[in-house]
Amino acid sequence: MNNKQEKYNRNFINMVNKENLEYKKLRKKRTRKNIKKQNKFGKVIKYRILPAFLVISTYNITNKIINKDVYFKLMNNSNIYNNRNLLLSKEEEEQIENDINKINNIDTNEYNKKSLYLLKAIVDNKKLTDEEKDEVYKIIEIVDDNKYTNLELSYKRLRNLDIEYKQTRPFYVKEETLGSYYSLINQINIYEDNEKFNVKTHELIHSIYYKNNETIPTYFKEGMTELLNNEYYSENPFYEDSIYIYEICYVKILCNLLGSDTILETYTKADINILIDELEKITKDKFIASKIAYLDDKQFEKEKVNETDKKYIKDTLNIIKELMNKKIKDTEEIDEDLIKSYESLYYNIGLYETCLENDYYKHYINYIEKNGLDEKAYFNKELNTVKKYQKAK
């Protein structure tokens, strides 16, 4: 084929393609025009009447359930709370209160006003069953009593929290672990729903107080979580029967030395420096303050405490005793609470020292049987006024 013939063929193919393209455009235009004529009435229904109907219906349904202004604020979590400050008006509060009563038959008088919206968050949670919601409501009591709780974070967590029940543990989860909370997906995994240990409520407390940037050591986090779990949900709140017995014990020692408020703030804000700063005020030495704050890390693997660690632990506990004695001497008016803290500190130090013995759990039980229980509530004020618990046998 010569060049002239090849050029002719190429021009002819281009012309055909161009005509095909024009034909396709024309056909598409005509098709659209025909469809528009045929479905003009259908489009009126689809794009005008139906949306209007949906808007009116949604508006009416929304107004029946909740005031529209409140509704839109609830949709935007950041507009409800600024940490512990509530941004809704009194009228909006009353509207929410009425809605909660209607939906769940909950007596809102039992709750702090700021916590009503956490109840609403649980109500609106689509991942939880009604039975699970009844259990999650329990967490509000702890939130009510804790002035340091970040309500905005709590609202977001409770609104999207999920609970999964696993038949087997993943390879990275220890065999003794009964439950876990994963903040990245805001999900609680229950591996063994043991009512004796209140596994679900333990993990619920984690879900409220876990911070991604937390600095507190593991013993403090678990000890505080389980202490709160016992005081609020256990039938025997002063008898610690869990895998965190010594963690709880050491947290109590710190409560007696510094006061429960400092410990609660440290835990809630997930910042161990709050605790260390308070310790430094009375020790005048940052190294000793840090030593006390991180002591429990020395015996976290309790069966493997060597002689060097035993001496380290006993020396640190003696420093704590000296600090408590100094606190008593420097106090002009010694009240009943201070005396109780003094007695409780010595009791818990003695109990804590049983972890240094071989077969430590047996020594722990023997100590309790010999000395009785430390019936002092650190966070649940109701326990000090209403004896709703049963003594451990």
ROSEDO-294021 format. One record per residue (C-alpha): x, y, z. Coordinates in nm, 4 decimals, padded with zeros to 6 digits, always signed. Each point is the difference from the previous one (the first is absolute). Layout:
% ROSEDO-294021
u,v,w
X,Y,Z
...
//
This chain:
% ROSEDO-294021
u,v,w
+00.0000,+00.0000,+00.0000
+00.1466,+00.3349,-00.1097
+00.0105,+00.3100,+00.2129
-00.2825,+00.1647,-00.1895
-00.2340,-00.2967,+00.0588
+00.0994,-00.0212,+00.3683
-00.0722,+00.3705,+00.0498
-00.3407,-00.0384,-00.1667
-00.0931,-00.2954,+00.2222
+00.1049,+00.1912,+00.3141
-00.2103,+00.3025,-00.0967
-00.2966,-00.2212,-00.0755
+00.0222,-00.1754,+00.3399
+00.0215,+00.3368,+00.1771
-00.3048,+00.1241,-00.1856
-00.1988,-00.3120,+00.0937
+00.1019,+00.0323,+00.3641
-00.1001,+00.3653,+00.0022
-00.3395,-00.0803,-00.1477
-00.0495,-00.2794,+00.2551
+00.0846,+00.2407,+00.2808
-00.2467,+00.2592,-00.1287
-00.2651,-00.2687,-00.0375
+00.0549,-00.1211,+00.3567
-00.0301,+00.3562,+00.1344
-00.3183,+00.0567,-00.1965
-00.1456,-00.3325,+00.1151
+00.0891,+00.0721,+00.3621
-00.1631,+00.3436,-00.0228
-00.3167,-00.1405,-00.1543
-00.0155,-00.2808,+00.2576
+00.0271,+00.2496,+00.2835
-00.2678,+00.2144,-00.1585
-00.2338,-00.2991,-00.0364
+00.0653,-00.1143,+00.3592
-00.0617,+00.3519,+00.1252
-00.3348,+00.0110,-00.1787
-00.1003,-00.3489,+00.1100
+00.1039,+00.0388,+00.3673
-00.0850,+00.3627,+00.0620
-00.2765,-00.0919,+00.2440
+00.2168,-00.2666,+00.1657
+00.2780,+00.2518,+00.0556
-00.2380,+00.2443,+00.1622
-00.0932,-00.2730,+00.2474
+00.3596,-00.1149,+00.0507
+00.1751,+00.3354,+00.0304
-00.2691,+00.2285,+00.1428
-00.2921,-00.1726,+00.1659
+00.1923,-00.2892,+00.1637
+00.2802,+00.2158,+00.1529
-00.2584,+00.2463,+00.1323
-00.1929,-00.2880,+00.1556
+00.3179,-00.1400,+00.1616
+00.1012,+00.3387,+00.1376
-00.3448,+00.0599,+00.1508
-00.0134,-00.3542,+00.1441
+00.3507,+00.0214,+00.1477
-00.0784,+00.3396,+00.1458
-00.3193,-00.1280,+00.1634
+00.1604,-00.3178,+00.1332
+00.2996,+00.1941,+00.1323
-00.2239,+00.2504,+00.1757
-00.1939,-00.2811,+00.1625
+00.3158,-00.1570,+00.1382
+00.2111,+00.3040,+00.0728
+00.0093,+00.3741,-00.0524
+00.1548,+00.0726,-00.3430
+00.2703,+00.2323,+00.1398
+00.1046,-00.2620,+00.2528
-00.0071,-00.2632,-00.2739
+00.2526,+00.1823,-00.2168
+00.2249,+00.0708,+00.2966
-00.0053,-00.3681,+00.0906
+00.0977,-00.0869,-00.3556
+00.3085,+00.2189,+00.0426
+00.1698,-00.1449,+00.3075
+00.2383,+00.2923,+00.0469
-00.2956,+00.2359,+00.0513
-00.1278,-00.1830,+00.3074
+00.2998,+00.0138,+00.2311
+00.3175,+00.1924,+00.0414
+00.1701,-00.2485,+00.2322
-00.2261,+00.0260,+00.3096
-00.1852,+00.3120,-00.1115
-00.3435,-00.0605,-00.1449
-00.0893,+00.2213,-00.2945
-00.3740,-00.0649,-00.0128
-00.2575,+00.2412,+00.1408
-00.2275,-00.0728,+00.2953
-00.2957,-00.0504,-00.2368
+00.2010,-00.2486,-00.2028
+00.0991,-00.1835,+00.3187
-00.3657,-00.0338,+00.0995
-00.0883,-00.1245,-00.3487
+00.2692,-00.2699,+00.0165
-00.1102,-00.0994,+00.3496
-00.3589,-00.0475,-00.1189
+00.1127,-00.1991,-00.3039
+00.2146,-00.2349,+00.2091
-00.2898,-00.0628,+00.2365
-00.2300,-00.0793,-00.2931
+00.2411,-00.2276,-00.1829
+00.1546,-00.1947,+00.2896
-00.2165,+00.0632,+00.3047
+00.3142,+00.1115,+00.1860
-00.0285,+00.2106,+00.3121
+00.2154,+00.2952,-00.1013
-00.0042,+00.1386,+00.3560
+00.2611,-00.2614,+00.0870
+00.2506,+00.1536,-00.2402
+00.2021,+00.3168,-00.0249
-00.1420,+00.2350,-00.2666
+00.3215,-00.0164,-00.2018
-00.0216,-00.3781,-00.0089
-00.3448,-00.0085,-00.1587
+00.1620,+00.0396,-00.3391
+00.2207,-00.3002,+00.0631
-00.3205,-00.1955,+00.0573
-00.1251,+00.1374,-00.3310
+00.3239,-00.1106,-00.1674
-00.0607,-00.3558,+00.1230
-00.3625,+00.0138,-00.1178
+00.1154,+00.1078,-00.3482
+00.2716,-00.2666,-00.0207
-00.1038,-00.2346,-00.2834
+00.2736,-00.2567,+00.0683
-00.1227,-00.1031,+00.3459
-00.2948,-00.2256,+00.0777
-00.2628,+00.1127,+00.2535
+00.1442,-00.2458,+00.2509
+00.3498,+00.1414,-00.0490
-00.1300,+00.3553,+00.0352
-00.1468,-00.0898,+00.3401
+00.3499,-00.1010,+00.1088
+00.1693,+00.3031,-00.1560
-00.2324,+00.2374,+00.1901
+00.1885,-00.1023,+00.3165
+00.3060,+00.1972,-00.1081
-00.1857,+00.3308,+00.0433
+00.0223,-00.0276,+00.3802
+00.3805,+00.0046,-00.0142
-00.0035,+00.2920,-00.2443
-00.2348,+00.1951,+00.2286
+00.2362,-00.0378,+00.2968
+00.3138,+00.0959,-00.1943
+00.0445,+00.3754,-00.0484
+00.2987,-00.0580,-00.2314
-00.1838,-00.2089,-00.2618
+00.0226,+00.1313,-00.3547
-00.3699,-00.0102,-00.0896
+00.0571,+00.0809,-00.3664
+00.2275,-00.3018,-00.0439
-00.2358,-00.2167,+00.2069
-00.2960,+00.0995,-00.2182
+00.1835,-00.0941,-00.3208
+00.1171,-00.3317,+00.1442
-00.3423,-00.1042,+00.1337
-00.1835,+00.0960,-00.3165
+00.2114,-00.2298,-00.2187
+00.1164,-00.2662,+00.2462
-00.0247,-00.3610,-00.1139
+00.0191,-00.3206,+00.2069
+00.1104,-00.3262,-00.1599
+00.0035,-00.3455,+00.1608
+00.2928,-00.2092,-00.1198
+00.0179,-00.3782,+00.0152
+00.3799,-00.0021,-00.0247
+00.2711,+00.2488,+00.0955
+00.2308,+00.1446,-00.2679
+00.3618,-00.1189,+00.0201
+00.1134,+00.3288,+00.1585
-00.2517,-00.0182,+00.2894
+00.1094,-00.1767,+00.3197
-00.1938,-00.3067,+00.1095
-00.0989,+00.1571,+00.3351
-00.1449,+00.3084,-00.1741
-00.3799,-00.0016,+00.0333
-00.0689,+00.3135,-00.2046
+00.1685,+00.2795,-00.1949
-00.0817,+00.3497,-00.1194
+00.1322,+00.1205,-00.3374
-00.0152,+00.3789,-00.0265
+00.0863,+00.0113,-00.3713
-00.3296,-00.1667,-00.0917
-00.1771,+00.0878,+00.3289
-00.0857,-00.3633,+00.0652
-00.0103,-00.2240,+00.3076
+00.0883,-00.3656,-00.0557
-00.1291,-00.2426,+00.2625
+00.1843,-00.3333,+00.0062
-00.1583,-00.1292,+00.3218
-00.3068,+00.1774,+00.1360
+00.0697,-00.0808,+00.3644
-00.2583,+00.1738,+00.2204
+00.2116,-00.0583,+00.3118
+00.2668,+00.2369,-00.1343
-00.2389,+00.2459,-00.1704
+00.2037,-00.0248,-00.3209
-00.2339,+00.2120,-00.2097
-00.0136,+00.2927,+00.2428
+00.3797,-00.0106,+00.0379
+00.0380,+00.0437,-00.3755
-00.2742,+00.2649,-00.0066
+00.2003,+00.2081,+00.2489
+00.3038,-00.0380,-00.2273
-00.2052,+00.1202,-00.2964
-00.0883,+00.3235,+00.1808
+00.3412,+00.0774,+00.1480
+00.2457,-00.1325,-00.2576
+00.2122,+00.2719,-00.1626
+00.2122,-00.0534,-00.3100
+00.2793,+00.2126,+00.1490
-00.0134,-00.1463,+00.3501
+00.3179,-00.0107,+00.2099
-00.1224,-00.2000,+00.2997
+00.1653,-00.3401,+00.0611
-00.1990,-00.3208,-00.0439
-00.0279,-00.0780,+00.3726
-00.1603,+00.3417,+00.0642
-00.2436,-00.0261,-00.2908
-00.1138,-00.3524,+00.0869
+00.0046,+00.0536,+00.3763
-00.2161,+00.3128,-00.0213
-00.2384,-00.1530,-00.2536
-00.0553,-00.3069,+00.2152
-00.0302,+00.2052,+00.3201
-00.2768,+00.2069,-00.1619
-00.1569,-00.3188,-00.1342
-00.0068,-00.1518,+00.3489
-00.1335,+00.3059,+00.1795
-00.2834,+00.0613,-00.2448
-00.0977,-00.3441,-00.1268
+00.1213,-00.2752,+00.2305
-00.2214,-00.1609,+00.2648
+00.3097,-00.0117,+00.2225
+00.1708,+00.3305,-00.0874
+00.2747,-00.0248,+00.2647
+00.1085,-00.3499,-00.0884
+00.2283,+00.0071,-00.3047
-00.0118,-00.3402,-00.1613
+00.1509,+00.0571,-00.3440
+00.3265,-00.0235,-00.1911
+00.0742,+00.3609,+00.1039
-00.0002,-00.0456,+00.3778
+00.3395,+00.1631,+00.0593
-00.0543,+00.2726,-00.2563
-00.3171,+00.0993,+00.1901
+00.1863,-00.0208,+00.3291
+00.2754,+00.2360,-00.1131
-00.2494,+00.2495,-00.1460
-00.1673,+00.0052,+00.3442
+00.3375,+00.0736,+00.1615
+00.0437,+00.2976,-00.2328
-00.3567,+00.1156,+00.0778
+00.0721,-00.0060,+00.3734
+00.3260,+00.1883,-00.0402
-00.1123,+00.2696,-00.2461
-00.3793,-00.0046,+00.0138
-00.2446,-00.1643,-00.2404
-00.0510,+00.3197,-00.1988
+00.3601,+00.0081,-00.1265
-00.0191,-00.3662,-00.0992
-00.3313,+00.0500,-00.1797
+00.1342,+00.2994,-00.1928
+00.3136,-00.1936,-00.1002
-00.2102,-00.2913,-00.1241
-00.2675,+00.2035,-00.1783
+00.2479,+00.2252,-00.1800
+00.2336,-00.2983,-00.0590
+00.3008,+00.2045,+00.1116
+00.2414,-00.1507,+00.2547
+00.1743,+00.3378,+00.0324
-00.2946,+00.1251,+00.2104
+00.0789,-00.2720,+00.2537
+00.3764,+00.0564,-00.0153
-00.0383,+00.3764,+00.0508
-00.2089,-00.0569,+00.3148
+00.2511,-00.2537,+00.1301
+00.2868,+00.2420,-00.0678
-00.1699,+00.2627,+00.2183
+00.0307,-00.2258,+00.3055
+00.3222,-00.1876,-00.0857
+00.1894,+00.3079,-00.1314
+00.1727,-00.2468,-00.2314
-00.1161,-00.0822,-00.3542
+00.1936,-00.3298,-00.0089
-00.1740,-00.1285,+00.3145
-00.3348,+00.1294,-00.1312
+00.0490,-00.1949,-00.3241
+00.1162,-00.3052,+00.1965
-00.3254,-00.0029,+00.1973
-00.2131,+00.0637,-00.3105
+00.1503,-00.2912,-00.1933
+00.0615,-00.2459,+00.2857
-00.2510,-00.2605,-00.1111
+00.1877,-00.0510,-00.3267
+00.2698,-00.1639,+00.2105
-00.2258,-00.2900,+00.0987
-00.2396,-00.0177,-00.2913
+00.1122,-00.3591,-00.0652
-00.0703,-00.0910,+00.3601
+00.1277,-00.3589,-00.0081
+00.3415,+00.1222,-00.1165
+00.0844,+00.2666,+00.2594
+00.3711,-00.0408,+00.0757
+00.1813,+00.1002,+00.3202
+00.1220,+00.3311,-00.1461
-00.3539,+00.0969,-00.0967
-00.1334,-00.1094,+00.3395
+00.2450,+00.2369,+00.1715
-00.0918,+00.2801,-00.2434
-00.3713,-00.0480,+00.0690
+00.0396,-00.0137,+00.3799
+00.2208,+00.3120,-00.0008
-00.2590,+00.1893,-00.2060
-00.2846,-00.1127,+00.2261
+00.1995,+00.1205,+00.3020
+00.0401,+00.3411,-00.1673
-00.3800,+00.0112,-00.0427
-00.0463,-00.0812,+00.3703
+00.2381,+00.2817,+00.0962
-00.1870,+00.2444,-00.2232
-00.3314,-00.1002,+00.1585
+00.1437,+00.0382,+00.3511
+00.1307,+00.3456,-00.0919
-00.3424,+00.0925,-00.1368
-00.1604,-00.0956,+00.3331
+00.2601,+00.1957,+00.2026
-00.0360,+00.3122,-00.2165
-00.3814,+00.0023,+00.0252
-00.1307,+00.2292,+00.2753
-00.3534,-00.1403,+00.0150
-00.0201,-00.3703,-00.0657
-00.3493,-00.0996,-00.1131
-00.1635,-00.3394,-00.0321
+00.0704,-00.0238,-00.3753
+00.3725,+00.0490,+00.0509
+00.0084,-00.2672,+00.2726
-00.1842,-00.2381,-00.2292
+00.2460,+00.0733,-00.2834
+00.2934,-00.0638,+00.2381
-00.1423,-00.3359,+00.1107
-00.0958,-00.0952,-00.3554
+00.3477,+00.0830,-00.1348
+00.1720,-00.2283,+00.2542
-00.2561,-00.2731,-00.0606
+00.0559,+00.0117,-00.3785
+00.3782,+00.0146,+00.0294
-00.0135,-00.3184,+00.2079
-00.2333,-00.1565,-00.2553
+00.2204,+00.1131,-00.2880
+00.3094,-00.1582,+00.1549
-00.1591,-00.3447,-00.0304
+00.0811,+00.0156,-00.3735
+00.3668,-00.0440,+00.0945
-00.0672,-00.3469,+00.1448
+00.0021,-00.3294,-00.1864
-00.3556,-00.1173,-00.0670
-00.1001,+00.3644,+00.0449
-00.3746,-00.0485,-00.0507
-00.0202,-00.2344,+00.2984
+00.1781,+00.2626,+00.2160
-00.2364,+00.2664,-00.1371
-00.3074,-00.1987,+00.1119
+00.1561,-00.0802,+00.3390
+00.0683,+00.3713,+00.0587
-00.3648,+00.0899,-00.0709
-00.1305,-00.2799,+00.2224
+00.2262,+00.1135,+00.2829
-00.0506,+00.3786,-00.0331
-00.3453,+00.0245,-00.1561
-00.0914,+00.2210,-00.2976
+00.0958,+00.3636,-00.0531
-00.3545,+00.1389,-00.0136
+00.0909,+00.3409,-00.1337
-00.1585,+00.1365,-00.3187
+00.2311,+00.2194,-00.2085
-00.2273,+00.1172,-00.2822
-00.3579,-00.1189,+00.0504
-00.1257,+00.2311,+00.2726
-00.3219,-00.1968,+00.0361
+00.1953,-00.2913,+00.1475
+00.0925,+00.2138,+00.2993
-00.3618,+00.0752,+00.0840
-00.1990,-00.3002,-00.1235
+00.1160,-00.3518,+00.0811
-00.1453,-00.1613,-00.3105
+00.2716,-00.2642,-00.0196
+00.0486,-00.3399,+00.1606
+00.3159,-00.0890,+00.1852
+00.2190,-00.2629,-00.1581
-00.0083,-00.3316,+00.1786
//
